[in-house]
Amino acid sequence: MDLLHLFKLQKELDERILKEHNLEPKKLLKEKTLALLVEIGELANETRCFKYWSTRSSSERDVILEEYVDGFHFILSVGIDLGVDKNFLFYKCAHANKTTVQTFLDVYARVIRFHDQPSITNYIELFTSYLRLGQALDFSQEDIERAYLAKNEVNHQRQTQGY
């Protein structure tokens, strides 16, 4: 996955949104963090991994992947605000031997830790846990990048249409 390219694309989208909505970037960290938590919840809902009381199966893989990259957009955006997009080193994260539910809970905990103490270290831990979630959902880096590129295009179209 070419993370530097994805950071660049996200930065272009963020700058467009900031300009078109007259916003200041440094004042949006709380909103982005809450948006990320909401997107993670929507993703969990589509997987249905926690719905022990239900026999219905999860949503289609493409729907789950789209929800995953919605969260990925906000993670990249937060990283840009921290300045990590300039020299972010990507390393393969080892697949943790956890259930999908445990992995979701780990991501939530990392988001809250980052919210309470926004630092590069906590950001990298959050980013890594989100990548592990993608692994737990059986998404390859190529799947994530392809879906991100498609959704980024949709997000630009939405801005053009006054979303």
C-alpha positions in Angstrom: 0.0 0.0 0.0 1.4 3.4 -1.0 0.6 5.3 2.2 2.4 8.4 1.2 0.2 8.6 -1.9 -2.9 8.0 0.2 -1.8 10.7 2.7 -1.4 13.1 -0.3 -4.8 12.3 -1.7 -6.4 12.8 1.7 -4.6 16.1 2.2 -6.0 17.3 -1.1 -9.5 16.3 0.0 -9.1 17.9 3.5 -7.8 21.1 2.0 -10.8 21.3 -0.4 -13.2 20.7 2.5 -11.5 23.3 4.7 -11.6 25.9 1.9 -15.1 25.2 0.7 -16.5 25.2 4.3 -14.3 28.0 5.7 -12.8 25.8 8.4 -9.6 25.9 10.4 -7.8 22.5 10.4 -6.3 22.6 13.9 -9.7 23.0 15.5 -11.2 19.8 14.1 -9.4 17.1 15.9 -12.3 16.4 18.3 -14.8 16.2 15.4 -12.5 13.9 13.4 -12.0 11.7 16.4 -15.8 11.4 17.0 -16.3 10.8 13.3 -13.8 8.0 13.4 -15.6 6.4 16.3 -18.9 6.7 14.5 -17.4 5.1 11.4 -15.9 2.2 13.4 -19.4 1.7 14.9 -20.9 1.6 11.5 -18.3 -0.9 10.4 -18.9 -3.1 13.4 -22.6 -3.0 12.6 -22.1 -4.2 9.1 -19.9 -7.1 10.2 -22.5 -8.0 12.9 -19.6 -9.7 14.7 -21.0 -8.7 18.1 -24.6 -9.6 17.5 -24.6 -12.9 19.3 -28.4 -12.8 19.5 -28.9 -12.7 15.8 -28.6 -15.4 13.1 -28.4 -12.9 10.2 -25.1 -12.9 8.4 -22.9 -9.9 7.9 -23.2 -7.5 5.0 -21.5 -8.1 1.7 -17.8 -7.9 1.7 -17.8 -4.7 -0.5 -20.1 -2.9 2.0 -17.8 -3.8 4.9 -14.8 -2.7 2.9 -16.4 0.6 2.1 -17.2 1.2 5.8 -13.6 0.3 6.6 -12.1 2.9 4.3 -14.5 5.5 5.6 -12.7 5.2 8.9 -9.4 5.0 7.0 -10.1 8.5 5.6 -10.4 9.9 9.1 -7.3 8.2 10.4 -5.3 9.6 7.5 -6.8 13.0 8.1 -5.8 13.0 11.8 -2.3 11.9 10.8 -2.1 14.9 8.4 -3.1 17.2 11.3 -0.2 15.7 13.3 2.3 16.1 10.5 3.0 12.4 10.2 2.2 12.4 6.4 5.5 13.9 5.6 7.7 11.0 6.8 5.4 8.2 7.9 7.2 4.9 7.9 5.0 2.0 7.2 5.8 -1.4 8.5 3.9 -4.6 8.4 2.0 -5.1 11.6 1.9 -8.6 12.9 -1.5 -10.2 12.9 -2.7 -10.4 16.5 -4.4 -13.6 17.6 -7.6 -11.9 18.6 -11.3 -12.3 17.7 -12.9 -9.7 15.6 -14.8 -8.3 18.6 -11.5 -8.0 20.6 -9.9 -6.3 17.6 -12.8 -3.8 17.4 -12.5 -3.1 21.1 -8.8 -2.6 20.8 -9.3 0.0 18.0 -11.9 1.8 20.1 -9.4 1.9 23.1 -6.7 3.2 20.9 -8.9 6.0 19.6 -9.9 7.0 23.1 -6.2 6.9 24.2 -5.3 9.1 21.2 -8.1 11.5 22.1 -6.9 11.7 25.7 -3.2 12.1 24.7 -2.8 13.1 21.1 0.8 12.1 20.2 2.6 10.6 17.3 3.1 7.4 19.3 -0.6 7.0 20.2 -1.4 7.8 16.6 0.9 5.1 15.2 -0.7 2.6 17.7 -4.1 3.6 16.5 -3.1 3.3 12.9 -1.6 -0.1 13.5 -4.6 -1.4 15.4 -6.8 -0.2 12.5 -4.6 -2.1 10.0 -4.9 -5.2 12.2 -8.7 -4.8 12.1 -8.5 -4.8 8.3 -6.5 -8.0 8.5 -9.1 -9.5 10.8 -11.7 -8.6 8.2 -9.6 -10.4 5.6 -8.8 -7.2 3.6 -5.4 -7.1 1.8 -3.5 -3.9 1.5 -4.4 -3.9 -2.2 -8.2 -4.2 -1.3 -7.9 -1.3 1.1 -5.9 0.9 -1.3 -8.3 0.2 -4.2 -11.4 0.9 -2.1 -9.8 4.0 -0.6 -9.1 5.4 -4.1 -12.7 4.7 -5.2 -14.2 6.3 -2.0 -11.9 9.3 -2.2 -13.3 10.0 -5.7 -16.8 9.7 -4.4 -16.0 12.1 -1.5 -14.7 14.7 -4.1 -17.9 14.2 -6.1 -20.0 14.8 -2.9 -18.1 18.1 -2.3 -18.9 19.2 -5.9 -22.6 18.4 -5.3 -22.7 20.2 -2.0 -22.9 17.2 0.2 
